[in-house]
Amino acid sequence: MMMHNWFTCKIRYEKIAENGMTKKVTEPYLVDALSFTEAESRIIEEITPFISGEFTVAGVARANYSEIFPSDEADADRWYKCKLWFLTLDEKTGAEKRTATNILVQAADLRDAIRKLDEGMQDSMADYVIASVSETAIMDIYPYTVDPDVKPEFENTDRR
């Protein structure tokens, strides 16, 4: 399993509204990167083809998501932050221990988000409670993908 380091990158630019007027907007995107610097350069690379005119990266911050459940359904055009409590039993005291985690789910609406969350969690052996589900302003996410054309810097030097 690949570990992801998610960063929220805020892009500020002038958007043309439906009435033809331009207004400044700041839109958050989620980027998988190793560092703040890489997150900034990746979002610039990803967003440049889609924004005509100038834009600035208004901010880069760590995003605390343990998992992301994307969807390729056409109507699943929103991202929902789902806060879960994982419930475990403390062997010594017998007390219930709660551990919070955040999962991002792409869905059409709140009901769909909960359904997709439960589907995504069905292989989990842990007991969990959904603490909250809220719509985010995230426009899109950019997971890290390995480019198959890029060769490693060092080829396998093992010559037997």
Backbone as a ProteinNet text record, in pm:
[ID]
protein_1_A
[PRIMARY]
MMMHNWFTCKIRYEKIAENGMTKKVTEPYLVDALSFTEAESRIIEEITPFISGEFTVAGVARANYSEIFPSDEADADRWYKCKLWFLTLDEKTGAEKRTATNILVQAADLRDAIRKLDEGMQDSMADYVIASVSETAIMDIYPYTVDPDVKPEFENTDRR
[TERTIARY]
83.9	0	87.8	52.9	130.9	79.3	170.7	131.5	120.3	18.5	-0.9	20.8	80.8	92.7	6.9	-110.6	-202.5	-181	-183.6	-172.1	-289.7	-347.6	-450.4	-378.7	-398.2	-337.3	-449.5	-440.2	-543.2	-496.1	-578	-546.9	-637.1	-576	-651.3	-638.9	-754.7	-755.4	-885.4	-890.4	-1012.7	-1095.3	-1217.9	-1310	-1418.9	-1459.4	-1568.3	-1699.7	-1781.9	-1910.5	-2010.1	-2124.6	-2226.4	-2277.2	-2274.3	-2320.6	-2213.9	-2098.2	-1991.9	-1893.6	-1925.1	-1835.6	-1723.6	-1608.4	-1500.4	-1495.9	-1465.8	-1449.4	-1334.1	-1265.4	-1153.9	-1209.6	-1158.5	-1199.5	-1075.5	-1090.9	-985.4	-1045.1	-986.6	-1039.5	-936.8	-978.4	-886.2	-879.7	-760.7	-735.8	-651.7	-662.8	-584.6	-476.1	-351.2	-237	-159.4	-119.3	-36.3	108.7	188.8	327.4	412.2	543.3	635.5	664.8	644.8	678.7	589.8	594.2	520.3	565.5	697.1	753.2	703.7	705.6	658	508	431.9	287.2	261.1	335.9	318.2	351.9	464.3	500.7	404.7	354.9	259.4	126.7	76.4	-53.1	-40.4	73.1	94.4	91.2	161	166.6	27.3	-48.7	-180.6	-284.7	-277.4	-383.5	-362.6	-236.9	-205.3	-289.8	-310.9	-391.2	-538	-587.2	-729.6	-766.9	-667	-696.9	-631.8	-717.3	-660.9	-633	-521.2	-484.9	-398.3	-375.3	-284.4	-353.7	-276.2	-325.8	-209.8	-243	-139.1	-174.6	-71.6	-92.2	-100.7	-222.7	-247.9	-213.1	-192.3	-157.3	-141.2	-53.8	-33.5	-32.7	-116.8	-124.5	-140.6	-90	-109.1	-257.3	-301.7	-440.5	-440.3	-525.4	-523.7	-628.7	-600.8	-690.6	-615.2	-671.3	-604.9	-637	-755	-792.8	-879.1	-879.5	-963.6	-1038.6	-1169.6	-1253.6	-1308.7	-1236.9	-1285.9	-1397.5	-1470.2	-1577.5	-1571.3	-1599.6	-1600.2	-1742.4	-1840.1	-1978.3	-1991.3	-2063.6	-2077.1	-2139.3	-2237.3	-2304.1	-2231.1	-2125	-2046.2	-1943.2	-1988.5	-1902.1	-1865.7	-1889.7	-1853.6	-1765.5	-1687.4	-1600.6	-1650.2	-1665	-1715.1	-1608	-1590.5	-1497.4	-1577.3	-1534.9	-1603.2	-1511.7	-1560.1	-1483.5	-1536.4	-1445.2	-1482.3	-1414.2	-1481.9	-1420.7	-1400.3	-1274.7	-1248.1	-1254.6	-1327.8	-1347.9	-1264.8	-1183.6	-1103.9	-1121.5	-1097.6	-1110.8	-972.6	-951.5	-825.9	-826.1	-730.7	-725.4	-715.3	-634.5	-610.6	-730.4	-780.8	-886.5	-1026.4	-1037.6	-1169.9	-1245.2	-1177.8	-1241.5	-1238.7	-1341.3	-1346.8	-1257.2	-1174.2	-1083.6	-1130.2	-1135.7	-1179.2	-1061.8	-1041.3	-936.4	-1002.6	-980.5	-1042.6	-959.8	-1029.2	-962	-1052.3	-991.1	-1067.9	-1052.2	-1164.4	-1165	-1238	-1184	-1245.3	-1318.6	-1446.3	-1529.5	-1589.1	-1578.7	-1637.6	-1777.4	-1877.2	-2015.4	-2106.3	-2231.9	-2330.1	-2394.2	-2419.2	-2481.5	-2446.9	-2501.4	-2469.8	-2501.9	-2622.2	-2662.4	-2567.3	-2532.7	-2441.3	-2303	-2260	-2128.8	-2124.3	-2230.2	-2235.2	-2236.7	-2312.5	-2318.2	-2180	-2112.1	-1979	-1874.8	-1890.5	-1801.8	-1816.3	-1940.1	-1963.9	-1911.7	-1930.9	-1878.1	-1726.4	-1662	-1516.4	-1459.6	-1538.9	-1493.3	-1531.1	-1602.3	-1654.2	-1545.5	-1425	-1316.2	-1241.2	-1274.3	-1207.7	-1258	-1164.9	-1200.9	-1238.5	-1203.1	-1224.1	-1369	-1415.5	-1547.5	-1531.1	-1627.3	-1619.7	-1758.1	-1757.5	-1878.6	-1854.2	-1954.3	-1942.4	-1975.1	-1875.9	-1895.1	-1957.1	-1911	-1967.4	-1932.5	-2017.2	-1992.7	-2026.8	-1930.6	-1957.2	-1898.9	-1970.8	-1924.7	-1805.2	-1705.9	-1588.4	-1596.3	-1505.3	-1497.8	-1395.8	-1336.7	-1232.4	-1285.5	-1211.4	-1252.4	-1211.9	-1090.4	-1039.1	-920.4	-882.2	-764.1	-666.1	-538.2	-432.1	-343.1	-378.2	-292.5	-160.5	-60.1	69.3	58.8	101.3	105.8	245.4	291.8	425.1	416	500.8	503.7	579.1	512.6	578.5	695.3	700.6	808.9	935.4	923.3	1039.1	1115.5	1242.8	1327.7	1391.1	1413.7	1479.6	1618.8	1663.4	1793.6	1905	1888.4	1987.8	1922.7	1976.1	1923.5	1969.4	1908.3	1946.1	2092.4	2175.2	2318.9	2357.6	2258.2	2282.6	2315	2441.8	2480.2	2533.3	2451.2	2496.1	2531.8
-119.1	0	124.6	220.5	343	447.5	508	615.1	744.9	819.2	947.5	1059.8	1168.6	1291.7	1393.8	1423.3	1514.4	1656.9	1748.8	1891.8	1962.5	2057.6	2143	2262.5	2282.9	2396.2	2490.4	2616	2713.3	2796	2797	2869.8	2992.4	3107.4	3233.6	3284.9	3311.1	3362.3	3434.6	3500.4	3568.8	3474.5	3453.8	3361.8	3445.4	3405.3	3475.9	3413.5	3494.7	3448	3431.6	3370	3345.9	3475.4	3585.2	3714	3787.3	3722.7	3782.7	3866.5	3895.1	3973.9	3883.6	3942.8	3862.9	3888.5	3783.3	3799.1	3712.5	3760.9	3683.9	3571	3449.4	3334.6	3262.7	3192.7	3106.9	2968.2	2873.5	2737.2	2638.7	2549.1	2449.3	2322.8	2270.2	2143.4	2057.8	1926.7	1835.5	1772.6	1777.1	1725.4	1628.4	1518	1418.9	1453.7	1486.1	1527.6	1492.9	1497.5	1465.9	1586.1	1707.4	1827.6	1943.3	2051.6	2172.4	2223.2	2220.8	2268.9	2185.8	2053	1965.7	1984.7	2002.9	2025.4	2150.5	2256.7	2382.1	2364.3	2299.6	2283.4	2188.4	2084.5	1992.3	2059.9	2144.7	2209.1	2308.3	2377	2469.8	2392.5	2279.7	2195.5	2142.3	2097.2	2037.6	2141	2260.1	2359	2450.2	2468.7	2560	2537.7	2412	2394.4	2436.6	2447.3	2470.3	2614.4	2695.9	2835	2926.5	3003.7	3100.3	3227.1	3288.7	3407.9	3371.9	3471.6	3453.6	3391.7	3317	3265.1	3261	3257.5	3244.3	3129.2	3067.7	2966.6	3045.3	3056.2	3141.1	3072.1	2940.5	2871.4	2722.9	2662.6	2517.6	2472.7	2374.2	2324.8	2173.6	2110	1964.9	1934.9	1828.2	1784.6	1650.2	1637	1519.3	1416	1345.6	1239.7	1107.8	1007.2	877	797.2	824	754.6	844.3	814.2	886.9	785.4	803.4	716.7	799.2	797.1	870.6	792.1	858.9	795	846	757.5	804.4	824.4	823.9	851.7	999.3	1026.3	1162.6	1258.7	1211.3	1301.4	1312.6	1235.2	1243.7	1354.5	1479.4	1594.5	1677	1621.1	1691.2	1601.1	1665.2	1590.5	1612.2	1502.9	1507.6	1459.8	1537.9	1499.6	1418.1	1294.5	1205.2	1180.5	1219	1195	1066.8	972.1	844.6	829.7	757.3	712.7	562.8	518.4	375.1	336.9	230.7	189.1	65.9	75.7	-39.3	-53	-171.1	-197.6	-203.7	-126.3	-131.2	-261.5	-350.9	-483.8	-477	-383.8	-376	-319.6	-204.7	-136.1	-175.9	-233.1	-267.7	-146.7	-31.5	92	98.2	160.6	178.7	296.1	274.2	379.2	424.2	555.5	609	678	645.3	708.6	773.1	903.3	975.9	963.4	957.5	958.9	1029	1092.2	1161.1	1090.1	1072.4	1009.7	1103.6	1119.9	1205.9	1117.7	1148.9	1067.6	1155.8	1109.8	1180.8	1124.6	1212.2	1165.9	1275.8	1235.5	1329.3	1414.8	1353.5	1425	1353.5	1404.1	1351.4	1202.2	1161.9	1021.3	931.7	977	903	893.1	999.1	1000.3	894.1	883.5	784	642.8	624.2	492.8	454	547.3	519.8	498.9	571.4	554.2	412.4	369.2	233.2	126.6	150.5	56.5	49.6	165.9	172.9	110	112.1	60.9	-85.5	-149.1	-284.5	-388.8	-367.8	-463.3	-438.1	-326.9	-293.2	-384.6	-436.9	-525.1	-443.5	-316.6	-232.4	-186.3	-171.2	-112.4	38.1	103.1	248.5	309.7	436.1	516.3	638.8	678.1	800.4	917.4	1000.6	1114.9	1232.5	1256	1365.1	1347.3	1403.7	1407.3	1548.9	1616.7	1753.7	1776.9	1855.1	1886.6	1981	1957.7	2045.5	2134.1	2228.5	2315.4	2262.3	2145.1	2089.8	2072	2125.5	2122	1990.6	1943.7	1821.7	1772	1645.5	1591.6	1540.3	1546.8	1500.9	1402.8	1272.6	1172.7	1161.3	1112.4	1090.4	965.5	976.9	859.1	845.9	724.4	698.6	701.9	782.7	792.3	671.9	587.2	465.5	493.6	615.1	648.7	695.1	729.7	779.6	660.7	654.1	544.8	585.5	488.4	522.7	579	663.6	727.4	621.7	518.6	412.8	282.5	222.8	92.9	-11.5	-126.8	-237	-272.8	-256.4	-281.7	-422.4	-501.6	-638.6	-725.6	-756.3	-838.8	-971.2	-1071.6	-1204.7	-1288.4
0	0	0	-82	-93.1	6.2	80	171.9	93.7	124.3	57.8	158.4	109.8	187.1	115.2	170.1	103.4	150.8	54.7	81.6	16.6	88.5	29.9	-30.1	-160	-229.7	-272.6	-231	-266.6	-385.3	-489.8	-612.3	-620.5	-637.6	-648.6	-791.7	-851.6	-988.5	-1017.9	-1134.7	-1175.7	-1259.7	-1214.9	-1282.6	-1348.6	-1467.4	-1533.8	-1487	-1422.9	-1370.9	-1486.2	-1455.3	-1557.9	-1620.9	-1544.8	-1598.1	-1679.9	-1700.3	-1780.2	-1701.2	-1575.6	-1490.5	-1438.6	-1412.4	-1353.9	-1204.2	-1130.4	-985.8	-941	-835.4	-780.2	-694.4	-718.2	-637.9	-587.4	-475.8	-423.2	-411.6	-483.8	-486.2	-433	-342.4	-288.9	-374.3	-388.7	-458	-364.5	-379.4	-296.7	-382.8	-334.3	-409.3	-321.3	-380.5	-313	-344.9	-243.9	-266.4	-144.4	-162.5	-53.3	36.1	-19.6	56.2	12.2	87.7	51.7	-85.1	-108.6	-234.7	-352.2	-335.2	-442.3	-464.7	-357.3	-369.3	-452.1	-424.6	-498.5	-645.8	-676.3	-817.4	-889.1	-819.1	-881.2	-911.8	-820.6	-845.4	-959.9	-970	-1081.6	-1213.4	-1216.4	-1335.9	-1372.8	-1272.6	-1297.4	-1339.5	-1281.1	-1298.3	-1419.3	-1460.7	-1570.9	-1696.9	-1743.2	-1865.2	-1850.3	-1727	-1705.9	-1672.8	-1637.1	-1600.7	-1703.2	-1772.2	-1866.1	-1786.4	-1813.3	-1736.6	-1617.8	-1535.9	-1423.7	-1303.5	-1225.2	-1098.1	-1000.9	-873.4	-771.7	-679.8	-624.1	-521.5	-391	-338.3	-221.9	-90.4	-95.2	27.7	5.9	84.7	82.7	229	261.1	399	398.7	501.6	514.3	530.7	464.9	478.2	549.3	646.7	732.9	688.7	578.6	532.2	532.5	599.1	602.2	476.8	417.5	294.7	208.9	78.9	-15	-99.3	-107.6	-189.7	-306.3	-421	-537.8	-607.8	-693.9	-770.6	-913.7	-1009.3	-1148.2	-1200.2	-1110.1	-1149.6	-1187.2	-1294.5	-1345.8	-1243.2	-1167.1	-1071.6	-938.1	-918.5	-794.8	-811.3	-797.2	-827.3	-704.9	-586.1	-462.8	-377	-290.6	-198.4	-57	17	153.7	250.9	357.3	464.1	564.9	585.6	678.8	797.7	914.5	1036.5	1100.1	1122.7	1182.6	1317.8	1406.1	1530.6	1518.7	1528.8	1536.8	1683.7	1713	1851.2	1881.7	1984.4	2028.6	2179.2	2227.1	2370.6	2432.4	2538.2	2612.2	2691.8	2660.8	2722.8	2875.2	2927.2	3071.2	3148	3100	3175.6	3131.9	3011.7	2959	2907.2	2905.2	2858	2705.4	2649.8	2504.8	2466.4	2366.8	2320.6	2182.2	2161.5	2033	1964.3	1837.4	1758.6	1637.1	1620.3	1509.8	1383.2	1269.9	1140	1039.8	939.6	835.6	702.7	635.2	503.5	408.7	287.4	187.3	87	63.8	-24.1	-133.6	-257.5	-371	-394	-390.4	-399.8	-455.8	-485.3	-540.7	-431.1	-315.5	-204.2	-73.1	36.1	168.9	182	137.6	146.6	67.2	-53.1	-140.3	-75.5	-8.3	58.6	168	247	354.8	296.3	188.4	123.3	70.4	4.3	-51.7	59.1	169.2	284.1	338.6	360.4	411.8	315	183.9	82.7	91.9	99.9	106.9	233.3	340	469.2	492.3	398.6	425.3	448.5	394.8	417.3	547.8	613.7	739.8	850.4	928.6	1039.3	1163.7	1163.2	1281.1	1292.3	1415.6	1440.3	1430	1365	1354.6	1366.8	1404.1	1412.8	1326.4	1247.5	1168	1260.1	1286.7	1376.3	1301.4	1176.6	1096.9	949.9	866.3	721.7	677.4	614.8	570.3	431.9	353.6	218.7	228.4	142.5	139.1	14.4	4.6	-112.9	-214.5	-185.9	-272.7	-414.9	-511	-651.3	-718.3	-687.1	-748.5	-667.1	-691.6	-623.8	-727.7	-693.2	-781.4	-706.1	-711.5	-646.1	-721.3	-652.5	-716.7	-802.3	-928	-1014.1	-1070.3	-1079.5	-1132.1	-1284.1	-1345.7	-1491.2	-1545.5	-1626.2	-1675.3	-1769.9	-1827.3	-1920.4	-1848.9	-1721.9	-1648.1	-1591.5	-1629	-1581.7	-1448.7	-1360.1	-1233.4	-1258.2	-1166	-1179.9	-1181.9	-1101.5	-1094.6	-1137.8	-1242.1	-1285.4	-1184.7	-1189.9	-1100.7	-1126.7	-1025.7	-1042.4	-1000.6	-967	-921.8	-1043.4	-1066.8	-1184.1	-1136.6	-1153	-1109.8	-1229.3
[MASK]
++++++++++++++++++++++++++++++++++++++++++++++++++++++++++++++++++++++++++++++++++++++++++++++++++++++++++++++++++++++++++++++++++++++++++++++++++++++++++++++++

